[in-house]
């Protein structure tokens, strides 16, 4: 079956239900509460409070299973066998859970109808930044926008342990602090040019990243000894493995933020840096599509720019365990500025698609629906004369561009509409894939790093793995070519070689390390492909973009692609970063 785009539907199998029409634009802006009245919002809060004891007890019961890190730590302690301690805890938790069920069942019956009148997302607005500024368009100049997408696996702890991850609340705070530090690092440590590329003064406004030549931000202490990445143009693209989040990202899209306490921690810690946040995205209860929804979509969007409109759609064809989560598409329109009375806007489409590897047709249908929903959203909320600076499609797609089992998704129409900066075509990624790096033998190699074998220095022809490139760069600078996986082997995430951002960075720079610690390609039935030895990891996380025709000709170019190791031991995915440079090609018509 060939996946289609637009309003057409797959010719095989039962047709999917028609998507709901977009709601009309609102001139009042987004309200923060997902409920239309304080009374309904208060009722929801009270009912959730009554349900919480049962939820907490069930979570504690499931959390009795151990991560590999907990097993290793307890192996070195003198204490009773863990099975006996788990049994003792279980004998206390289980009766309490049974006693809480009758009250929770009554509260659940009140909670269900409340979900029918709930808007499928909550909105947080933190005041403080200046409004979007007026843009001027000198020909050949432009503005830079940074995006980060990451699956952070913030499920309730008992469920997160099925992915070998625990401490959900601590991980949520650690993730938010890392993103906040990256924003502070840019504002405190990067030297701004006197004026940005559009001729307006630089400062802590929206889109603080200008279009000056790329440069590394030093740490506040001035110690830059850990940075071994340099930026060099390669096929008009800069790529890196980074042990820190890129400085000053304008938009952050997270997946699997299912735990509401973790979501609240993210909002609290990111609010001072991202004025506009959409969270608790999705439907609950019987308001869903394919099955009763016990979890929301897990999508979380933080923006430094005002969100003019937002809309969520639930995928109607999820099956198995995925059917109990409201996976879907979140569309947002953001205002980037204005020019001569016309709005300058951007579109963000964030998603998390069906997980089971063998269900390729389900994912293809979801992509087809998502493209249709995104286009309907844009058609409905666009205004005459709008200048569209970017149109982003990002998230965890749950398929890669190297597995033979993902052939159906690799040939989907979405890749002819949107551009994947890492991709050449089906089963073929760009040769640079992850990084342009400086190799410092005395710092990165040696006995402390088993995955850093000596590599030749200097000019001339350089062979790394299976790739051959011509190198004419300065001594000490090497071009490393390798495949771009973002999914880690979850059983190995606490291994010393990948247990810190710096050690994971060093390890993933080497082919042997990538083959050991990244999840490998799969067959059509979801099993590992034993015959595939040329690829070193599955890239499930994407940030796609496309250009829009309009009253002003804009050109989009990739400035940097980042594979980020800062969430070592905090997630089984590598965050993915993209920096786009939007350039004006001609003066607007007067």
Buried (B, 14 or more C-beta within 10 A) or exposed (E): EEBBBEEEBBEEEEEBEEBEEBEEEEEEEBEEBBBEEEEBBEBBEEBBEBBBBBBBBBBBBBBBEBBBBBEEEEEEEEEEEBEEEBEEBBEEBEEBBEEBEEEBEEBBEBBBEBBEEBBBBBBBBBEEBEEBBBBBBEEEBBBBBBBBBBBBBBBBBBBBBEBBBBBBBEBBBBBBEBBBBBBBBBBEBBEBEEEBBBEBEBEBBBBBBBBBEBEBBBBEEEEEEEBBBBBBEBEEBBBBBBBBBBBBBBBBBBBBBBBBEBBBBBBBBBBEBBBBBBBBBBBBBEBBBBBEBEBBBBBBBBBBBBBBBBBBBBBBBBEEEBBBBBBBBBBBBBBBBBBBEBBBBBBBBBBBBBBBBEBBBBBBBBBBBBBBBBBBBBEBBBEEBBBBBBBBBBBBBBBBBBBBBBEBBBBBBBBEBBBBBBBEEEBEBBBBBBBBBBBEEEBBBEEEBBBBEEBEEEEEEBEBBEBEBEBEBEEEBBBBBBBBBBBBBBBBBBBEBBBBBBBBBBBBBBBBBBBBBBBBBBBBEEEBBEEBEEBBBBBBBBBBBBBBEBEBBBEBBBBBBBBBBBBBBBBBBBBBBBBBBBBBEEEBEE
